[in-house]
Amino acid sequence: MITGKCHLQYKKWSVMIMTIKFSRDIYSKEALFKAAYYYCDRAYFHIDADESYFYVCITPKNGDNSIPYEQEFQNKAVEYMNRQIINKKTGHIREIIMARAFASTVILGDNEDSTQLPEADEESAMKDWFDENRKS
Amino acid sequence: MKTENLKLSIELFCLNDILSAKNAFSDFAFIGVQERDGYYILTFSECRYSIDETVKEFDNYVISLSAQQMKL
């Protein structure tokens, strides 16, 4: 589980300043920085670390305590961690899909001369090269 | 003259981002940078606006610069 219920502790130093502790085994530096970036128009952040934990200090701007930033930040950090995990698992598939989508307009056959491209018409631009040339 | 220090972990922050932020804030404060015990120690002085706000905004700015370069 990414949420790591026991590894996520926070304490309020005062009404205004919150420090949240994130286990380094569960959360990445990237996820915490992205989460802080997401909220940096509404709160001040300070990020520190030791061997086991990241420490995120949050101070709401303009003394705005109406929003529970500690919970919001934790949710956002989990969201970014989730994105990172999904990207690690499926990123290569996305790259292949993108490469294929763009490559379909430029791939030439073995016997085709790149200087003599066939005349393009409106319909051909909408057809996938792989669909037309796939070997059955 | 009032000064304030900001400690940023060398492990978490890149010196280039800190120097970029220092350059961006050059109209608002004088910022000295030192390296000590695994931290960049930033000393703020001659702030045009509130020194506390300047330090916090600087911290947010460095985090923003770092976050924009990170890929998920």
N, CA and C atoms of all chains as a GROMACS GRO file, in nm:
protein
  624
    1MET      N    1   0.083  -0.120   0.000
    1MET     CA    2   0.000   0.000   0.000
    1MET      C    3   0.087   0.125   0.000
    2ILE      N    4   0.050   0.215  -0.083
    2ILE     CA    5   0.126   0.338  -0.094
    2ILE      C    6   0.093   0.435   0.019
    3THR      N    7  -0.029   0.431   0.067
    3THR     CA    8  -0.069   0.530   0.165
    3THR      C    9   0.012   0.520   0.294
    4GLY      N   10   0.063   0.404   0.325
    4GLY     CA   11   0.154   0.386   0.436
    4GLY      C   12   0.106   0.451   0.564
    5LYS      N   13  -0.006   0.402   0.614
    5LYS     CA   14  -0.073   0.471   0.725
    5LYS      C   15   0.016   0.492   0.847
    6CYS      N   16   0.104   0.398   0.876
    6CYS     CA   17   0.187   0.412   0.995
    6CYS      C   18   0.314   0.493   0.969
    7HIS      N   19   0.345   0.510   0.842
    7HIS     CA   20   0.470   0.578   0.810
    7HIS      C   21   0.450   0.728   0.790
    8LEU      N   22   0.328   0.770   0.799
    8LEU     CA   23   0.297   0.909   0.773
    8LEU      C   24   0.249   0.973   0.902
    9GLN      N   25   0.332   1.054   0.960
    9GLN     CA   26   0.292   1.119   1.085
    9GLN      C   27   0.305   1.269   1.070
   10TYR      N   28   0.224   1.340   1.136
   10TYR     CA   29   0.240   1.484   1.136
   10TYR      C   30   0.203   1.541   1.272
   11LYS      N   31   0.259   1.653   1.302
   11LYS     CA   32   0.223   1.719   1.426
   11LYS      C   33   0.213   1.869   1.400
   12LYS      N   34   0.128   1.934   1.474
   12LYS     CA   35   0.112   2.077   1.456
   12LYS      C   36   0.200   2.148   1.559
   13TRP      N   37   0.291   2.230   1.509
   13TRP     CA   38   0.373   2.309   1.600
   13TRP      C   39   0.292   2.426   1.655
   14SER      N   40   0.209   2.479   1.569
   14SER     CA   41   0.119   2.586   1.611
   14SER      C   42  -0.001   2.579   1.518
   15VAL      N   43  -0.086   2.677   1.529
   15VAL     CA   44  -0.203   2.678   1.442
   15VAL      C   45  -0.159   2.698   1.297
   16MET      N   46  -0.051   2.772   1.279
   16MET     CA   47  -0.013   2.815   1.145
   16MET      C   48   0.085   2.721   1.075
   17ILE      N   49   0.175   2.658   1.150
   17ILE     CA   50   0.281   2.581   1.085
   17ILE      C   51   0.261   2.431   1.111
   18MET      N   52   0.268   2.354   1.002
   18MET     CA   53   0.254   2.210   1.015
   18MET      C   54   0.378   2.141   0.960
   19THR      N   55   0.422   2.039   1.026
   19THR     CA   56   0.534   1.960   0.973
   19THR      C   57   0.485   1.816   0.954
   20ILE      N   58   0.503   1.766   0.832
   20ILE     CA   59   0.460   1.630   0.801
   20ILE      C   60   0.584   1.547   0.772
   21LYS      N   61   0.584   1.425   0.826
   21LYS     CA   62   0.698   1.335   0.812
   21LYS      C   63   0.660   1.225   0.713
   22PHE      N   64   0.740   1.207   0.609
   22PHE     CA   65   0.712   1.104   0.508
   22PHE      C   66   0.827   1.004   0.504
   23SER      N   67   0.793   0.877   0.511
   23SER     CA   68   0.895   0.773   0.505
   23SER      C   69   0.961   0.771   0.367
   24ARG      N   70   1.092   0.762   0.365
   24ARG     CA   71   1.165   0.758   0.237
   24ARG      C   72   1.145   0.625   0.166
   25ASP      N   73   1.104   0.521   0.242
   25ASP     CA   74   1.079   0.391   0.180
   25ASP      C   75   0.954   0.395   0.093
   26ILE      N   76   0.865   0.486   0.123
   26ILE     CA   77   0.735   0.488   0.056
   26ILE      C   78   0.723   0.602  -0.044
   27TYR      N   79   0.771   0.718  -0.006
   27TYR     CA   80   0.754   0.836  -0.090
   27TYR      C   81   0.886   0.875  -0.157
   28SER      N   82   0.871   0.932  -0.277
   28SER     CA   83   0.991   0.980  -0.348
   28SER      C   84   1.002   1.131  -0.333
   29LYS      N   85   1.123   1.178  -0.350
   29LYS     CA   86   1.150   1.322  -0.347
   29LYS      C   87   1.067   1.393  -0.455
   30GLU      N   88   1.056   1.330  -0.572
   30GLU     CA   89   0.985   1.391  -0.684
   30GLU      C   90   0.838   1.415  -0.649
   31ALA      N   91   0.775   1.314  -0.587
   31ALA     CA   92   0.633   1.326  -0.553
   31ALA      C   93   0.609   1.440  -0.454
   32LEU      N   94   0.698   1.454  -0.357
   32LEU     CA   95   0.681   1.560  -0.257
   32LEU      C   96   0.705   1.698  -0.317
   33PHE      N   97   0.805   1.708  -0.404
   33PHE     CA   98   0.832   1.837  -0.469
   33PHE      C   99   0.715   1.876  -0.561
   34LYS      N  100   0.661   1.779  -0.634
   34LYS     CA  101   0.549   1.808  -0.722
   34LYS      C  102   0.426   1.850  -0.642
   35ALA      N  103   0.403   1.782  -0.530
   35ALA     CA  104   0.288   1.816  -0.446
   35ALA      C  105   0.305   1.957  -0.388
   36ALA      N  106   0.426   1.989  -0.345
   36ALA     CA  107   0.453   2.123  -0.292
   36ALA      C  108   0.435   2.228  -0.402
   37TYR      N  109   0.480   2.196  -0.520
   37TYR     CA  110   0.466   2.288  -0.634
   37TYR      C  111   0.318   2.316  -0.663
   38TYR      N  112   0.236   2.210  -0.649
   38TYR     CA  113   0.092   2.223  -0.675
   38TYR      C  114   0.028   2.325  -0.582
   39TYR      N  115   0.073   2.327  -0.455
   39TYR     CA  116   0.009   2.415  -0.356
   39TYR      C  117   0.090   2.542  -0.325
   40CYS      N  118   0.196   2.566  -0.400
   40CYS     CA  119   0.284   2.675  -0.359
   40CYS      C  120   0.224   2.815  -0.378
   41ASP      N  121   0.110   2.824  -0.446
   41ASP     CA  122   0.042   2.954  -0.454
   41ASP      C  123  -0.043   2.980  -0.329
   42ARG      N  124  -0.068   2.874  -0.250
   42ARG     CA  125  -0.156   2.889  -0.134
   42ARG      C  126  -0.084   2.872   0.000
   43ALA      N  127   0.038   2.817  -0.004
   43ALA     CA  128   0.110   2.794   0.122
   43ALA      C  129   0.260   2.801   0.097
   44TYR      N  130   0.335   2.826   0.205
   44TYR     CA  131   0.481   2.823   0.198
   44TYR      C  132   0.528   2.684   0.237
   45PHE      N  133   0.628   2.635   0.166
   45PHE     CA  134   0.680   2.500   0.193
   45PHE      C  135   0.829   2.506   0.224
   46HIS      N  136   0.869   2.415   0.311
   46HIS     CA  137   1.011   2.392   0.332
   46HIS      C  138   1.030   2.241   0.341
   47ILE      N  139   1.123   2.189   0.261
   47ILE     CA  140   1.143   2.044   0.257
   47ILE      C  141   1.283   2.010   0.304
   48ASP      N  142   1.292   1.915   0.397
   48ASP     CA  143   1.420   1.869   0.449
   48ASP      C  144   1.418   1.716   0.455
   49ALA      N  145   1.531   1.658   0.485
   49ALA     CA  146   1.537   1.511   0.489
   49ALA      C  147   1.646   1.464   0.584
   50ASP      N  148   1.626   1.344   0.638
   50ASP     CA  149   1.737   1.274   0.704
   50ASP      C  150   1.746   1.135   0.641
   51GLU      N  151   1.810   1.041   0.706
   51GLU     CA  152   1.832   0.910   0.644
   51GLU      C  153   1.702   0.834   0.620
   52SER      N  154   1.602   0.856   0.707
   52SER     CA  155   1.480   0.775   0.701
   52SER      C  156   1.356   0.850   0.654
   53TYR      N  157   1.355   0.980   0.671
   53TYR     CA  158   1.232   1.055   0.645
   53TYR      C  159   1.256   1.183   0.565
   54PHE      N  160   1.149   1.223   0.496
   54PHE     CA  161   1.141   1.359   0.441
   54PHE      C  162   1.055   1.439   0.538
   55TYR      N  163   1.089   1.565   0.559
   55TYR     CA  164   1.010   1.653   0.644
   55TYR      C  165   0.958   1.769   0.561
   56VAL      N  166   0.827   1.783   0.558
   56VAL     CA  167   0.767   1.892   0.482
   56VAL      C  168   0.698   1.988   0.578
   57CYS      N  169   0.745   2.110   0.580
   57CYS     CA  170   0.689   2.213   0.668
   57CYS      C  171   0.597   2.303   0.586
   58ILE      N  172   0.473   2.316   0.630
   58ILE     CA  173   0.373   2.393   0.554
   58ILE      C  174   0.324   2.511   0.637
   59THR      N  175   0.328   2.629   0.578
   59THR     CA  176   0.273   2.749   0.642
   59THR      C  177   0.173   2.812   0.546
   60PRO      N  178   0.044   2.810   0.578
   60PRO     CA  179  -0.053   2.870   0.486
   60PRO      C  180  -0.026   3.019   0.465
   61LYS      N  181  -0.043   3.063   0.342
   61LYS     CA  182  -0.023   3.205   0.312
   61LYS      C  183  -0.141   3.286   0.364
   62ASN      N  184  -0.117   3.406   0.401
   62ASN     CA  185  -0.221   3.499   0.449
   62ASN      C  186  -0.297   3.445   0.569
   63GLY      N  187  -0.235   3.355   0.646
   63GLY     CA  188  -0.299   3.300   0.766
   63GLY      C  189  -0.427   3.225   0.736
   64ASP      N  190  -0.438   3.172   0.616
   64ASP     CA  191  -0.560   3.103   0.576
   64ASP      C  192  -0.560   2.960   0.633
   65ASN      N  193  -0.636   2.939   0.738
   65ASN     CA  194  -0.643   2.805   0.800
   65ASN      C  195  -0.769   2.730   0.761
   66SER      N  196  -0.844   2.787   0.666
   66SER     CA  197  -0.971   2.724   0.632
   66SER      C  198  -0.952   2.593   0.555
   67ILE      N  199  -0.839   2.579   0.489
   67ILE     CA  200  -0.816   2.458   0.410
   67ILE      C  201  -0.723   2.364   0.488
   68PRO      N  202  -0.757   2.236   0.502
   68PRO     CA  203  -0.670   2.141   0.574
   68PRO      C  204  -0.551   2.102   0.488
   69TYR      N  205  -0.449   2.187   0.484
   69TYR     CA  206  -0.336   2.165   0.392
   69TYR      C  207  -0.261   2.036   0.419
   70GLU      N  208  -0.253   1.997   0.546
   70GLU     CA  209  -0.176   1.875   0.573
   70GLU      C  210  -0.240   1.754   0.506
   71GLN      N  211  -0.374   1.745   0.516
   71GLN     CA  212  -0.442   1.632   0.450
   71GLN      C  213  -0.438   1.646   0.298
   72GLU      N  214  -0.460   1.769   0.251
   72GLU     CA  215  -0.458   1.793   0.107
   72GLU      C  216  -0.320   1.758   0.049
   73PHE      N  217  -0.217   1.797   0.121
   73PHE     CA  218  -0.081   1.770   0.074
   73PHE      C  219  -0.053   1.620   0.072
   74GLN      N  220  -0.097   1.551   0.177
   74GLN     CA  221  -0.077   1.406   0.182
   74GLN      C  222  -0.147   1.337   0.064
   75ASN      N  223  -0.270   1.380   0.036
   75ASN     CA  224  -0.344   1.323  -0.077
   75ASN      C  225  -0.271   1.348  -0.208
   76LYS      N  226  -0.222   1.470  -0.223
   76LYS     CA  227  -0.152   1.504  -0.347
   76LYS      C  228  -0.022   1.426  -0.361
   77ALA      N  229   0.048   1.406  -0.249
   77ALA     CA  230   0.172   1.328  -0.253
   77ALA      C  231   0.142   1.183  -0.293
   78VAL      N  232   0.033   1.128  -0.240
   78VAL     CA  233  -0.007   0.991  -0.276
   78VAL      C  234  -0.040   0.986  -0.426
   79GLU      N  235  -0.111   1.089  -0.472
   79GLU     CA  236  -0.150   1.094  -0.614
   79GLU      C  237  -0.027   1.094  -0.704
   80TYR      N  238   0.073   1.175  -0.669
   80TYR     CA  239   0.194   1.182  -0.751
   80TYR      C  240   0.276   1.054  -0.742
   81MET      N  241   0.274   0.990  -0.625
   81MET     CA  242   0.344   0.862  -0.612
   81MET      C  243   0.278   0.758  -0.703
   82ASN      N  244   0.143   0.762  -0.702
   82ASN     CA  245   0.068   0.670  -0.786
   82ASN      C  246   0.100   0.692  -0.934
   83ARG      N  247   0.108   0.818  -0.973
   83ARG     CA  248   0.142   0.850  -1.112
   83ARG      C  249   0.281   0.798  -1.146
   84GLN      N  250   0.372   0.812  -1.051
   84GLN     CA  251   0.510   0.767  -1.074
   84GLN      C  252   0.514   0.615  -1.094
   85ILE      N  253   0.437   0.544  -1.011
   85ILE     CA  254   0.434   0.397  -1.021
   85ILE      C  255   0.373   0.354  -1.154
   86ILE      N  256   0.261   0.420  -1.190
   86ILE     CA  257   0.196   0.386  -1.317
   86ILE      C  258   0.289   0.416  -1.434
   87ASN      N  259   0.358   0.528  -1.425
   87ASN     CA  260   0.451   0.566  -1.532
   87ASN      C  261   0.565   0.463  -1.544
   88LYS      N  262   0.609   0.414  -1.430
   88LYS     CA  263   0.717   0.314  -1.432
   88LYS      C  264   0.670   0.185  -1.499
   89LYS      N  265   0.541   0.152  -1.474
   89LYS     CA  266   0.488   0.026  -1.529
   89LYS      C  267   0.445   0.038  -1.674
   90THR      N  268   0.391   0.152  -1.713
   90THR     CA  269   0.331   0.163  -1.846
   90THR      C  270   0.395   0.270  -1.934
   91GLY      N  271   0.497   0.336  -1.884
   91GLY     CA  272   0.560   0.445  -1.960
   91GLY      C  273   0.612   0.399  -2.094
   92HIS      N  274   0.671   0.279  -2.098
   92HIS     CA  275   0.728   0.231  -2.223
   92HIS      C  276   0.620   0.204  -2.327
   93ILE      N  277   0.501   0.161  -2.279
   93ILE     CA  278   0.390   0.138  -2.372
   93ILE      C  279   0.346   0.270  -2.434
   94ARG      N  280   0.337   0.373  -2.349
   94ARG     CA  281   0.298   0.505  -2.399
   94ARG      C  282   0.399   0.555  -2.503
   95GLU      N  283   0.527   0.530  -2.476
   95GLU     CA  284   0.630   0.574  -2.571
   95GLU      C  285   0.614   0.502  -2.705
   96ILE      N  286   0.584   0.372  -2.698
   96ILE     CA  287   0.566   0.294  -2.822
   96ILE      C  288   0.446   0.347  -2.899
   97ILE      N  289   0.335   0.373  -2.828
   97ILE     CA  290   0.214   0.423  -2.893
   97ILE      C  291   0.241   0.558  -2.960
   98MET      N  292   0.311   0.645  -2.888
   98MET     CA  293   0.342   0.777  -2.945
   98MET      C  294   0.435   0.764  -3.065
   99ALA      N  295   0.537   0.678  -3.052
   99ALA     CA  296   0.632   0.660  -3.161
   99ALA      C  297   0.561   0.605  -3.284
  100ARG      N  298   0.470   0.512  -3.260
  100ARG     CA  299   0.398   0.451  -3.370
  100ARG      C  300   0.305   0.552  -3.437
  101ALA      N  301   0.239   0.630  -3.356
  101ALA     CA  302   0.146   0.731  -3.410
  101ALA      C  303   0.218   0.830  -3.500
  102PHE      N  304   0.336   0.872  -3.456
  102PHE     CA  305   0.410   0.970  -3.537
  102PHE      C  306   0.484   0.905  -3.652
  103ALA      N  307   0.532   0.782  -3.630
  103ALA     CA  308   0.611   0.715  -3.733
  103ALA      C  309   0.526   0.674  -3.851
  104SER      N  310   0.395   0.652  -3.832
  104SER     CA  311   0.309   0.601  -3.939
  104SER      C  312   0.306   0.695  -4.059
  105THR      N  313   0.341   0.818  -4.042
  105THR     CA  314   0.339   0.912  -4.154
  105THR      C  315   0.471   0.920  -4.228
  106VAL      N  316   0.576   0.858  -4.175
  106VAL     CA  317   0.707   0.872  -4.240
  106VAL      C  318   0.772   0.739  -4.277
  107ILE      N  319   0.718   0.626  -4.231
  107ILE     CA  320   0.782   0.497  -4.260
  107ILE      C  321   0.768   0.461  -4.408
  108LEU      N  322   0.877   0.420  -4.466
  108LEU     CA  323   0.878   0.380  -4.606
  108LEU      C  324   0.906   0.231  -4.616
  109GLY      N  325   0.854   0.170  -4.725
  109GLY     CA  326   0.881   0.029  -4.748
  109GLY      C  327   1.021   0.007  -4.799
  110ASP      N  328   1.063  -0.122  -4.809
  110ASP     CA  329   1.200  -0.154  -4.850
  110ASP      C  330   1.231  -0.107  -4.992
  111ASN      N  331   1.129  -0.120  -5.081
  111ASN     CA  332   1.153  -0.089  -5.222
  111ASN      C  333   1.119   0.055  -5.259
  112GLU      N  334   1.078   0.132  -5.161
  112GLU     CA  335   1.036   0.269  -5.192
  112GLU      C  336   1.154   0.366  -5.185
  113ASP      N  337   1.153   0.458  -5.276
  113ASP     CA  338   1.257   0.559  -5.281
  113ASP      C  339   1.207   0.682  -5.204
  114SER      N  340   1.288   0.726  -5.109
  114SER     CA  341   1.244   0.837  -5.024
  114SER      C  342   1.229   0.967  -5.102
  115THR      N  343   1.294   0.973  -5.221
  115THR     CA  344   1.282   1.097  -5.299
  115THR      C  345   1.155   1.098  -5.384
  116GLN      N  346   1.095   0.978  -5.399
  116GLN     CA  347   0.972   0.972  -5.480
  116GLN      C  348   0.855   0.927  -5.394
  117LEU      N  349   0.811   1.014  -5.311
  117LEU     CA  350   0.698   0.983  -5.224
  117LEU      C  351   0.568   0.982  -5.304
  118PRO      N  352   0.476   0.894  -5.270
  118PRO     CA  353   0.348   0.894  -5.341
  118PRO      C  354   0.272   1.025  -5.314
  119GLU      N  355   0.191   1.060  -5.411
  119GLU     CA  356   0.114   1.184  -5.395
  119GLU      C  357   0.014   1.168  -5.280
  120ALA      N  358   0.010   1.265  -5.195
  120ALA     CA  359  -0.080   1.258  -5.080
  120ALA      C  360  -0.218   1.306  -5.118
  121ASP      N  361  -0.317   1.236  -5.068
  121ASP     CA  362  -0.453   1.288  -5.082
  121ASP      C  363  -0.514   1.298  -4.942
  122GLU      N  364  -0.628   1.359  -4.934
  122GLU     CA  365  -0.688   1.388  -4.804
  122GLU      C  366  -0.716   1.261  -4.724
  123GLU      N  367  -0.759   1.155  -4.794
  123GLU     CA  368  -0.797   1.032  -4.724
  123GLU      C  369  -0.675   0.957  -4.670
  124SER      N  370  -0.566   0.959  -4.746
  124SER     CA  371  -0.449   0.883  -4.703
  124SER      C  372  -0.390   0.936  -4.573
  125ALA      N  373  -0.406   1.064  -4.549
  125ALA     CA  374  -0.352   1.122  -4.427
  125ALA      C  375  -0.420   1.068  -4.302
  126MET      N  376  -0.543   1.021  -4.318
  126MET     CA  377  -0.619   0.973  -4.204
  126MET      C  378  -0.604   0.822  -4.182
  127LYS      N  379  -0.530   0.754  -4.269
  127LYS     CA  380  -0.516   0.609  -4.256
  127LYS      C  381  -0.385   0.575  -4.186
  128ASP      N  382  -0.390   0.474  -4.103
  128ASP     CA  383  -0.271   0.428  -4.031
  128ASP      C  384  -0.188   0.342  -4.124
  129TRP      N  385  -0.058   0.368  -4.131
  129TRP     CA  386   0.031   0.291  -4.218
  129TRP      C  387   0.027   0.143  -4.182
  130PHE      N  388   0.022   0.115  -4.053
  130PHE     CA  389   0.024  -0.024  -4.006
  130PHE      C  390  -0.103  -0.098  -4.049
  131ASP      N  391  -0.217  -0.028  -4.047
  131ASP     CA  392  -0.343  -0.092  -4.087
  131ASP      C  393  -0.338  -0.131  -4.235
  132GLU      N  394  -0.279  -0.046  -4.315
  132GLU     CA  395  -0.275  -0.072  -4.460
  132GLU      C  396  -0.170  -0.174  -4.499
  133ASN      N  397  -0.063  -0.183  -4.422
  133ASN     CA  398   0.051  -0.268  -4.460
  133ASN      C  399   0.070  -0.389  -4.369
  134ARG      N  400  -0.021  -0.409  -4.277
  134ARG     CA  401  -0.004  -0.520  -4.183
  134ARG      C  402  -0.011  -0.653  -4.258
  135LYS      N  403   0.083  -0.742  -4.227
  135LYS     CA  404   0.084  -0.874  -4.291
  135LYS      C  405  -0.018  -0.963  -4.221
  136SER      N  406  -0.103  -1.026  -4.300
  136SER     CA  407  -0.206  -1.110  -4.237
  136SER      C  408  -0.150  -1.249  -4.211
  137MET      N  409   2.165   4.556   1.102
  137MET     CA  410   2.096   4.506   0.983
  137MET      C  411   2.043   4.364   1.010
  138LYS      N  412   1.916   4.346   0.980
  138LYS     CA  413   1.853   4.217   1.008
  138LYS      C  414   1.891   4.114   0.902
  139THR      N  415   1.931   3.998   0.948
  139THR     CA  416   1.962   3.889   0.854
  139THR      C  417   1.886   3.763   0.896
  140GLU      N  418   1.866   3.677   0.802
  140GLU     CA  419   1.801   3.549   0.833
  140GLU      C  420   1.863   3.440   0.747
  141ASN      N  421   1.874   3.320   0.805
  141ASN     CA  422   1.934   3.209   0.732
  141ASN      C  423   1.829   3.108   0.687
  142LEU      N  424   1.856   3.049   0.572
  142LEU     CA  425   1.771   2.941   0.521
  142LEU      C  426   1.862   2.824   0.491
  143LYS      N  427   1.828   2.705   0.546
  143LYS     CA  428   1.909   2.585   0.523
  143LYS      C  429   1.839   2.496   0.423
  144LEU      N  430   1.908   2.466   0.313
  144LEU     CA  431   1.851   2.376   0.212
  144LEU      C  432   1.944   2.256   0.196
  145SER      N  433   1.887   2.139   0.206
  145SER     CA  434   1.966   2.016   0.200
  145SER      C  435   2.035   1.999   0.064
  146ILE      N  436   2.164   1.970   0.068
  146ILE     CA  437   2.240   1.947  -0.056
  146ILE      C  438   2.184   1.826  -0.131
  147GLU      N  439   2.136   1.732  -0.054
  147GLU     CA  440   2.082   1.608  -0.112
  147GLU      C  441   1.954   1.636  -0.192
  148LEU      N  442   1.875   1.732  -0.147
  148LEU     CA  443   1.744   1.757  -0.210
  148LEU      C  444   1.749   1.865  -0.317
  149PHE      N  445   1.837   1.962  -0.298
  149PHE     CA  446   1.835   2.078  -0.387
  149PHE      C  447   1.963   2.087  -0.471
  150CYS      N  448   1.943   2.136  -0.593
  150CYS     CA  449   2.054   2.150  -0.687
  150CYS      C  450   2.107   2.294  -0.678
  151LEU      N  451   2.238   2.307  -0.677
  151LEU     CA  452   2.298   2.440  -0.664
  151LEU      C  453   2.256   2.534  -0.778
  152ASN      N  454   2.241   2.478  -0.899
  152ASN     CA  455   2.200   2.561  -1.013
  152ASN      C  456   2.063   2.625  -0.988
  153ASP      N  457   1.970   2.548  -0.929
  153ASP     CA  458   1.837   2.603  -0.899
  153ASP      C  459   1.847   2.713  -0.795
  154ILE      N  460   1.932   2.691  -0.695
  154ILE     CA  461   1.948   2.792  -0.590
  154ILE      C  462   2.008   2.920  -0.648
  155LEU      N  463   2.106   2.905  -0.735
  155LEU     CA  464   2.169   3.023  -0.795
  155LEU      C  465   2.074   3.095  -0.890
  156SER      N  466   1.990   3.018  -0.961
  156SER     CA  467   1.888   3.080  -1.047
  156SER      C  468   1.790   3.161  -0.964
  157ALA      N  469   1.748   3.102  -0.850
  157ALA     CA  470   1.654   3.171  -0.762
  157ALA      C  471   1.720   3.295  -0.701
  158LYS      N  472   1.847   3.281  -0.666
  158LYS     CA  473   1.920   3.395  -0.609
  158LYS      C  474   1.924   3.509  -0.710
  159ASN      N  475   1.946   3.474  -0.835
  159ASN     CA  476   1.949   3.574  -0.941
  159ASN      C  477   1.812   3.640  -0.959
  160ALA      N  478   1.706   3.559  -0.952
  160ALA     CA  479   1.570   3.611  -0.966
  160ALA      C  480   1.534   3.705  -0.851
  161PHE      N  481   1.590   3.678  -0.733
  161PHE     CA  482   1.558   3.759  -0.614
  161PHE      C  483   1.659   3.872  -0.591
  162SER      N  484   1.749   3.893  -0.687
  162SER     CA  485   1.857   3.990  -0.663
  162SER      C  486   1.805   4.133  -0.643
  163ASP      N  487   1.686   4.162  -0.696
  163ASP     CA  488   1.628   4.297  -0.675
  163ASP      C  489   1.562   4.311  -0.539
  164PHE      N  490   1.538   4.200  -0.472
  164PHE     CA  491   1.462   4.203  -0.347
  164PHE      C  492   1.546   4.183  -0.222
  165ALA      N  493   1.663   4.121  -0.238
  165ALA     CA  494   1.746   4.095  -0.120
  165ALA      C  495   1.888   4.062  -0.162
  166PHE      N  496   1.981   4.080  -0.067
  166PHE     CA  497   2.117   4.029  -0.088
  166PHE      C  498   2.121   3.889  -0.027
  167ILE      N  499   2.163   3.793  -0.105
  167ILE     CA  500   2.161   3.654  -0.058
  167ILE      C  501   2.302   3.594  -0.070
  168GLY      N  502   2.357   3.555   0.042
  168GLY     CA  503   2.488   3.488   0.044
  168GLY      C  504   2.468   3.338   0.050
  169VAL      N  505   2.552   3.265  -0.022
  169VAL     CA  506   2.540   3.119  -0.025
  169VAL      C  507   2.667   3.055   0.029
  170GLN      N  508   2.650   2.966   0.126
  170GLN     CA  509   2.762   2.889   0.179
  170GLN      C  510   2.723   2.742   0.185
  171GLU      N  511   2.825   2.657   0.191
  171GLU     CA  512   2.799   2.514   0.199
  171GLU      C  513   2.858   2.462   0.330
  172ARG      N  514   2.773   2.397   0.411
  172ARG     CA  515   2.823   2.349   0.540
  172ARG      C  516   2.740   2.230   0.589
  173ASP      N  517   2.805   2.125   0.630
  173ASP     CA  518   2.742   2.008   0.694
  173ASP      C  519   2.625   1.953   0.613
  174GLY      N  520   2.642   1.940   0.485
  174GLY     CA  521   2.536   1.881   0.402
  174GLY      C  522   2.423   1.976   0.370
  175TYR      N  523   2.443   2.104   0.397
  175TYR     CA  524   2.339   2.202   0.367
  175TYR      C  525   2.397   2.322   0.293
  176TYR      N  526   2.312   2.382   0.209
  176TYR     CA  527   2.343   2.515   0.158
  176TYR      C  528   2.284   2.613   0.258
  177ILE      N  529   2.369   2.700   0.311
  177ILE     CA  530   2.322   2.801   0.406
  177ILE      C  531   2.306   2.932   0.330
  178LEU      N  532   2.184   2.979   0.320
  178LEU     CA  533   2.157   3.104   0.249
  178LEU      C  534   2.131   3.214   0.351
  179THR      N  535   2.208   3.320   0.341
  179THR     CA  536   2.194   3.431   0.435
  179THR      C  537   2.127   3.549   0.364
  180PHE      N  538   2.012   3.588   0.414
  180PHE     CA  539   1.935   3.697   0.353
  180PHE      C  540   1.959   3.826   0.430
  181SER      N  541   1.984   3.932   0.358
  181SER     CA  542   1.999   4.064   0.420
  181SER      C  543   1.957   4.171   0.320
  182GLU      N  544   1.945   4.292   0.367
  182GLU     CA  545   1.905   4.407   0.285
  182GLU      C  546   1.778   4.378   0.204
  183CYS      N  547   1.680   4.321   0.270
  183CYS     CA  548   1.556   4.285   0.200
  183CYS      C  549   1.471   4.409   0.173
  184ARG      N  550   1.416   4.415   0.053
  184ARG     CA  551   1.330   4.528   0.017
  184ARG      C  552   1.194   4.515   0.087
  185TYR      N  553   1.147   4.391   0.100
  185TYR     CA  554   1.020   4.367   0.169
  185TYR      C  555   1.049   4.289   0.297
  186SER      N  556   0.945   4.241   0.363
  186SER     CA  557   0.961   4.166   0.487
  186SER      C  558   1.060   4.051   0.469
  187ILE      N  559   1.157   4.042   0.558
  187ILE     CA  560   1.262   3.939   0.542
  187ILE      C  561   1.203   3.799   0.555
  188ASP      N  562   1.105   3.785   0.644
  188ASP     CA  563   1.041   3.655   0.665
  188ASP      C  564   0.968   3.609   0.538
  189GLU      N  565   0.892   3.701   0.480
  189GLU     CA  566   0.818   3.669   0.357
  189GLU      C  567   0.915   3.640   0.243
  190THR      N  568   1.022   3.716   0.237
  190THR     CA  569   1.120   3.698   0.129
  190THR      C  570   1.183   3.559   0.136
  191VAL      N  571   1.219   3.516   0.258
  191VAL     CA  572   1.281   3.384   0.275
  191VAL      C  573   1.182   3.274   0.234
  192LYS      N  574   1.057   3.288   0.279
  192LYS     CA  575   0.957   3.186   0.247
  192LYS      C  576   0.928   3.182   0.097
  193GLU      N  577   0.917   3.299   0.036
  193GLU     CA  578   0.893   3.303  -0.108
  193GLU      C  579   1.011   3.244  -0.184
  194PHE      N  580   1.131   3.269  -0.135
  194PHE     CA  581   1.252   3.213  -0.198
  194PHE      C  582   1.249   3.060  -0.190
  195ASP      N  583   1.213   3.008  -0.073
  195ASP     CA  584   1.204   2.863  -0.055
  195ASP      C  585   1.105   2.803  -0.155
  196ASN      N  586   0.987   2.866  -0.164
  196ASN     CA  587   0.886   2.819  -0.260
  196ASN      C  588   0.938   2.825  -0.404
  197TYR      N  589   1.011   2.931  -0.434
  197TYR     CA  590   1.063   2.949  -0.570
  197TYR      C  591   1.163   2.839  -0.606
  198VAL      N  592   1.250   2.806  -0.512
  198VAL     CA  593   1.349   2.700  -0.538
  198VAL      C  594   1.279   2.565  -0.555
  199ILE      N  595   1.179   2.540  -0.469
  199ILE     CA  596   1.102   2.416  -0.482
  199ILE      C  597   1.034   2.410  -0.619
  200SER      N  598   0.978   2.523  -0.662
  200SER     CA  599   0.911   2.527  -0.792
  200SER      C  600   1.009   2.498  -0.906
  201LEU      N  601   1.126   2.560  -0.900
  201LEU     CA  602   1.228   2.536  -1.004
  201LEU      C  603   1.267   2.388  -1.008
  202SER      N  604   1.286   2.330  -0.890
  202SER     CA  605   1.326   2.189  -0.883
  202SER      C  606   1.215   2.100  -0.936
  203ALA      N  607   1.090   2.129  -0.894
  203ALA     CA  608   0.977   2.045  -0.932
  203ALA      C  609   0.955   2.046  -1.083
  204GLN      N  610   0.977   2.162  -1.144
  204GLN     CA  611   0.954   2.171  -1.289
  204GLN      C  612   1.052   2.087  -1.368
  205GLN      N  613   1.167   2.059  -1.311
  205GLN     CA  614   1.266   1.979  -1.383
  205GLN      C  615   1.254   1.830  -1.355
  206MET      N  616   1.171   1.795  -1.258
  206MET     CA  617   1.157   1.653  -1.223
  206MET      C  618   1.052   1.588  -1.311
  207LYS      N  619   1.077   1.462  -1.343
  207LYS     CA  620   0.981   1.386  -1.422
  207LYS      C  621   0.922   1.276  -1.337
  208LEU      N  622   0.792   1.257  -1.352
  208LEU     CA  623   0.728   1.148  -1.277
  208LEU      C  624   0.706   1.029  -1.369
   0.00000   0.00000   0.00000
